[in-house]
Amino acid sequence: MIQELIIKRNTYTEIDLNAIKSNYQFACSCAPNAKSIAVIKANAYGHGLVEVAKSLEDDVPAFAVAIMSEAIELREAGIAKPILILQGAQTEDELRLAGRNNFWLCVYSEHQVELVRTTSISNPVTLWFKLDSGLHRLGMSFDLLSQSLKSIEGCPWINETRVIYTHFSCSDEMKNDESDLQMEEFYSQAKNIEVEEGTKLEYSLANSSAIVRLENSHKQWNRPGIMLYGMNLFDENHSSKQKLTPAMSFYSTVIGIREIAIGESVGYGKKWTAERPSKIATLSVGYADGYPRHAKNGTPVLINGHRVKLVGRVSMDLISIDVTELSNVKIGDRAELWGRNIDASEVAECAETISYDLLTGISQRVPRVYI
Ligand SMILES: Cc1ncc(COP(=O)(O)O)c(C=O)c1O
């Protein structure tokens, strides 16, 4: 199977499902009293929605995805655990689907509360109410949240457990105290929330970086995403890096080698020019595969155990690397674009983006091989 896929395409990602499991265990160990809901939206951050869900299903209490079609795909693949939909339901049909499929729904607006209140649903749904504590993207004010909780009192198709949650805007920035302000806002508002008898309130604040760094944010539910995939969590060095294993390795293969003279350039727009006689290897990968178009000259690539530099612009299907100093590079050699040796966040930085963007941007023509 693995051989077959590699033969089909010499550019591929290798996904280590055991690494994802062990990263999930690390997330749990950081907050032993919380339940950790595995965030597997956007095709499990590019690692394969169903494959990742199947490998984690025995360990997790629930999964989170962004949109309903992702949740449906999981149910169709036989995943039985509860699935939280972070964008909730947008229509009556979606609400009914949620009822039939045991989806949990986020509600972040008056519109969504009204939709749930006025659409009769076959099985009770669990609602997660989003409080806006400062991100100002989706989420309700405290007043709207209080009114909403009142308005659904006694509604037979809404479960008695109500989760109040919020999302941080800067938890990955080590020197930024915005998360403390958000927690202060959240906790001071949360203690004033009143609910009817028999209703249970639970809370959720922490994403990956908060799980690792902000113990105060740990409540009944945590929501680890990027850490499951073993990425750097912070804008500075942090010891958590040693506890996490990158789950995705992105490989491509040398399909051309040439010698060029001083003064000759490589790639569209002639954005890199040789300052010495140079040996250039060309790899069968480009921005159409998800290698970042804006990766600059000098972005690291690993070949035959050596770090070398990207030279010239990234094309749709090709990139070039300077292998002048390596005597043994030949057609067919495999290069690591990111993975265990080259951190995706290092490549991301060279392309002025973040690892989330690179992982989720791997395109459909790149086979995923599971190990
Ligand atoms: C509401 C919500 N919770 C949790 C997460 C997971 O965040 P992270 O990947 O930083 O752990 C996300 C991701 O964007 C999110 O939108």
The ligand as an SDF file (V2000), in Angstrom:
LIG
                    3D

 16 16  0  0  0  0  0  0  0  0999 V2000
  -12.9260   27.6960   18.8430 C   0  0  0  0  0  0  0  0  0  0  0  0
  -11.6250   26.9820   18.7020 C   0  0  0  0  0  0  0  0  0  0  0  0
  -11.1970   26.2030   19.6960 N   0  0  0  0  0  0  0  0  0  0  0  0
  -10.0230   25.5390   19.6300 C   0  0  0  0  0  0  0  0  0  0  0  0
   -9.2110   25.6400   18.5120 C   0  0  0  0  0  0  0  0  0  0  0  0
   -7.8830   24.9310   18.4830 C   0  0  0  0  0  0  0  0  0  0  0  0
   -6.8460   25.8760   18.5530 O   0  0  0  0  0  0  0  0  0  0  0  0
   -5.3170   25.4450   18.4690 P   0  0  0  0  0  0  0  0  0  0  0  0
   -5.1400   24.7990   17.1660 O   0  0  0  0  0  0  0  0  0  0  0  0
   -4.5490   26.7210   18.5950 O   0  0  0  0  0  0  0  0  0  0  0  0
   -5.0930   24.4990   19.6050 O   0  0  0  0  0  0  0  0  0  0  0  0
   -9.6170   26.4490   17.4590 C   0  0  0  0  0  0  0  0  0  0  0  0
   -8.7470   26.6020   16.2950 C   0  0  0  0  0  0  0  0  0  0  0  0
   -8.7310   27.5340   15.5490 O   0  0  0  0  0  0  0  0  0  0  0  0
  -10.8660   27.1310   17.5440 C   0  0  0  0  0  0  0  0  0  0  0  0
  -11.3020   27.9150   16.5520 O   0  0  0  0  0  0  0  0  0  0  0  0
  1  2  1  0
  2  3  1  0
  2 15  2  0
  3  4  2  0
  4  5  1  0
  5  6  1  0
  5 12  2  0
  6  7  1  0
  7  8  1  0
  8  9  2  0
  8 10  1  0
  8 11  1  0
 12 13  1  0
 12 15  1  0
 13 14  2  0
 15 16  1  0
M  END
$$$$
